[in-house]
Amino acid sequence: MPRVPAYFDACLEAIDQGAAIDHVHLGHWDQPDAVGPSRARAGFARAQARLSEHCVDRLELRTGDRVLDVGCGFGGTVRAIRQSHPGIAVIGLNIDVRQLAVAHRGDGMPDKAAWVAADACRLPFRDSVFEKLLCVEAAFHFASRQIFFEEAYRVLSPGGVLVMSDIVLAKPPLPVATIAAFADRLEADYGPWPAIWTSLDATRADAERAGFALEVTDATANTWPSYHTIAPDDRAGLTGGVVLRELHRLGCLRYLHLRLERR
Ligand SMILES: C[S@@+](CC[C@H](N)C(=O)[O-])C[C@H]1O[C@@H](n2cnc3c(N)ncnc32)[C@H](O)[C@@H]1O
């Protein structure tokens, strides 16, 4: 069984102490240049919800769609879909039963079957049972994007759509020792991250090999104010947040919204 990202231990502890966490991903600001540090921090949860809304909008949900959210975290996006589209059946899937328990507690619904513990690379569903798949900022954790795409293709019905946001990192033009320190820190703080240095071309090749047509929107600039929350300064030394912030500054981090249509 793949490893659960260690940063969720801290999230679960915070929830135990009364915190409400809907989303565990970067935020999206429509006008990132107009946002200073304090507004960015105050608006972080709202910007996270905005990023999730962007992904849901791209799904173009229709009555009768069956939807699966892969790597659903604490279920914030699943709950949002249930509220905005009451007639649609949504399942949340996660490798971590503890997150699923929180998600199930928060949805106020009796149906436990809507929360499934499984690996994104081995989806426990028959072929062609979903019209829409969602995966918000989770695929970089999976053992292989290629295998995930093959699984997504299998469980989608013909014409079905997978919408995801994903972080793609290119190796920065820095000394070898710094690159190694960056990779180690990312793996320690935000791992598993099996293929740290990759590219959009590689993702496109994986998607097309699986049988999808891919559309890409680059939202990197819209996520920048997130670093005022996850890496506000360097006092804590080299953290995973600082590494992402520096890669963003160097133009080596791309935050992508992907829409994959099953041909
Ligand atoms: C960055 S969080 C995003 C969570 C959620 N999508 C959100 O937007 O709030 C990544 C999520 O992927 C889940 N995950 C990691 N590896 C997984 C795997 N192999 N299969 C299924 N879920 C996985 C994690 O447990 C976590 O919930």
The ligand as an ORCA input file, in Angstrom:
! r2SCAN-3c Opt
* xyz 0 1
  C      -2.550     17.652     -1.536
  S      -3.761     16.557     -0.918
  C      -5.183     17.103     -1.823
  C      -6.443     16.652     -1.152
  C      -7.728     17.089     -1.815
  N      -7.798     16.707     -3.204
  C      -7.894     18.574     -1.679
  O      -7.815     19.228     -2.723
  O      -8.111     19.074     -0.567
  C      -3.377     14.984     -1.702
  C      -4.352     13.879     -1.364
  O      -4.019     12.710     -2.129
  C      -4.148     11.573     -1.289
  N      -3.320     10.489     -1.840
  C      -1.971     10.412     -1.859
  N      -1.562      9.287     -2.476
  C      -2.679      8.639     -2.880
  C      -2.911      7.431     -3.600
  N      -1.911      6.672     -4.021
  N      -4.188      7.075     -3.848
  C      -5.231      7.842     -3.423
  N      -5.065      9.002     -2.745
  C      -3.811      9.403     -2.476
  C      -3.669     12.080      0.050
  O      -4.009     11.230      1.125
  C      -4.346     13.448      0.087
  O      -5.659     13.346      0.530
*
